[in-house]
Amino acid sequence: MSDTLINLALETIKKELGLPSRDIKINNDWLKERATFVTLTIDKKLRGCIGSLYPRDSIYNDVINNSLLAAFKDPRFPPLQLNEINNLEIEISILGELKELHFKTEHDIINLLEPYKMGLVLEHGYKRGTFLPQVWEHYPSPEDFLYHLKLKSGLPSNFFSKDMKVYYYYVEKISNEV
């Protein structure tokens, strides 16, 4: 399944660029509703990352949609160009169920985190952000991970409120990285 999902993402992007592409056959496992993230890198540098936190479509459709969004609609990057396709690395994260993290203090949150395993969602009011478990590579300490997630969520780095919601999840990671 993993190689085929990577091929699905690649063929979807190639088709959008006007390149010859092949159809990928649908597998029954892909009809399950699951949330996915598609992360694109070139030379180990982020080139696009878009995903969904909640299952709203089949894995098949979610990978197609998130591949197109990551390649052409990530607001942090210009749309992917034809000359970038040969250097493109694709990673797909299939998210498990989001579960609420129960805490009373920020120290509780930090102590409950599982570095390199756990993805995290932080919500307060209309502000929300997430880090996939892969982001632990950039922020290996629980304090740094939470600090930077607050900033990504649009909150001050020293923000804490008992009203904020924190969810965790695990992912199945698939990539064509060599």
C-alpha positions in Angstrom: 0.0 0.0 0.0 2.8 2.5 0.9 4.5 2.6 -2.5 1.2 2.9 -4.2 0.1 5.9 -2.1 3.3 7.7 -2.9 2.8 6.9 -6.6 -0.8 8.3 -6.3 0.5 11.5 -4.9 3.3 11.8 -7.5 1.0 10.9 -10.5 -1.6 13.5 -9.2 1.0 16.2 -9.1 2.4 15.2 -12.5 -1.0 15.3 -14.1 -1.6 18.8 -12.7 1.7 19.9 -14.2 0.6 18.6 -17.6 3.0 15.7 -17.6 2.1 12.2 -18.8 0.8 10.3 -15.8 -0.7 6.9 -15.1 -3.9 6.0 -13.3 -3.5 4.4 -9.9 -6.0 1.6 -9.2 -8.2 2.0 -6.1 -7.6 -0.5 -3.3 -10.5 -1.3 -0.9 -8.2 -0.2 2.0 -8.1 3.3 0.5 -11.9 3.7 0.8 -11.6 4.0 4.6 -12.0 7.5 5.9 -8.7 8.7 7.3 -7.0 12.0 7.7 -3.7 12.5 5.9 -0.9 15.0 5.5 1.2 15.3 2.4 4.7 16.7 2.9 6.9 17.7 0.0 10.6 18.3 0.2 13.4 19.1 -2.2 17.0 18.5 -1.1 15.7 17.9 2.5 14.0 21.4 2.5 10.3 21.8 3.0 8.5 22.6 -0.3 4.9 22.2 0.9 2.8 20.5 3.6 -0.9 20.4 3.8 -3.2 18.0 5.5 -6.4 17.3 7.4 -6.7 16.6 11.1 -10.1 14.9 10.9 -11.2 12.1 8.6 -13.6 13.6 6.0 -12.9 11.5 3.0 -11.3 8.2 1.9 -7.5 7.9 2.1 -7.5 7.8 -1.7 -9.3 11.2 -2.1 -7.6 12.8 0.9 -4.1 12.0 -0.5 -5.1 13.4 -4.0 -6.5 16.6 -2.5 -3.6 17.1 0.0 -1.0 16.4 -2.8 -2.5 19.1 -5.0 -2.8 21.6 -2.1 0.8 20.9 -0.8 2.2 21.3 -4.3 0.3 24.2 -5.6 -1.6 26.0 -2.7 0.6 26.0 0.4 0.7 29.8 1.1 4.3 29.6 2.3 5.6 28.6 -1.2 5.1 29.4 -4.9 3.3 26.7 -6.9 5.5 23.7 -7.7 7.3 24.1 -11.1 7.8 21.4 -13.8 11.6 21.5 -13.2 11.2 20.5 -9.6 9.4 17.2 -10.1 12.5 15.0 -10.5 13.9 16.1 -7.1 10.6 15.9 -5.2 10.4 13.7 -2.1 7.0 12.8 -0.9 6.0 11.8 2.6 2.4 10.9 3.5 1.3 10.7 7.1 -1.9 8.8 7.9 -3.2 10.2 11.1 -4.6 8.1 13.9 -7.5 9.3 16.0 -7.1 12.6 17.8 -7.3 12.2 21.6 -7.6 14.9 24.2 -4.6 15.5 26.5 -5.8 16.2 30.0 -3.7 18.7 32.0 -3.9 21.2 34.8 -0.6 23.0 34.2 1.8 23.5 31.3 4.3 21.3 33.2 1.6 18.5 32.9 1.5 18.9 29.1 5.3 18.7 28.8 5.5 15.6 31.0 2.8 13.8 29.0 4.5 14.4 25.6 6.2 11.5 23.8 9.1 12.9 21.8 9.4 11.6 18.2 6.2 9.6 18.5 3.3 12.0 19.2 1.8 14.7 17.0 0.1 17.5 18.8 -2.8 19.9 18.1 -3.1 23.1 20.2 -6.4 25.1 20.1 -7.5 28.2 21.9 -10.5 30.1 20.6 -10.0 30.5 16.8 -6.3 29.8 17.0 -5.1 26.4 16.1 -1.9 24.7 15.0 -0.4 21.2 14.7 3.0 19.6 14.5 3.3 16.1 13.0 5.6 13.8 15.0 8.3 14.4 12.4 8.7 18.0 13.7 10.4 16.5 16.8 13.5 16.3 14.6 13.6 20.1 14.6 12.5 20.7 18.2 13.6 17.6 20.2 12.8 18.9 23.7 9.2 18.9 24.8 9.6 22.5 26.0 10.8 23.6 22.5 8.2 21.6 20.7 5.4 23.2 22.7 7.0 26.6 22.6 7.1 26.6 18.8 3.7 25.0 18.4 2.3 28.0 20.4 4.0 30.4 18.0 2.7 28.4 15.0 -0.8 28.6 16.5 -0.6 32.4 16.7 -0.2 32.4 20.5 2.6 34.0 22.5 5.3 31.6 23.4 4.6 32.0 27.1 0.8 31.5 26.7 -1.0 29.1 29.0 -4.7 28.8 29.7 -6.7 26.0 31.3 -9.2 26.7 28.5 -7.0 25.7 25.7 -7.4 22.3 24.2 -4.5 20.0 23.4 -4.9 16.8 21.4 -2.4 14.2 20.5 -2.2 11.6 17.7 0.1 9.1 16.1 0.9 8.6 12.4 1.8 5.9 10.0 4.5 7.6 7.9 5.1 6.6 4.3 7.8 8.2 2.1 9.9 7.8 -1.0 12.9 9.3 0.7 16.2 7.7 -0.3 
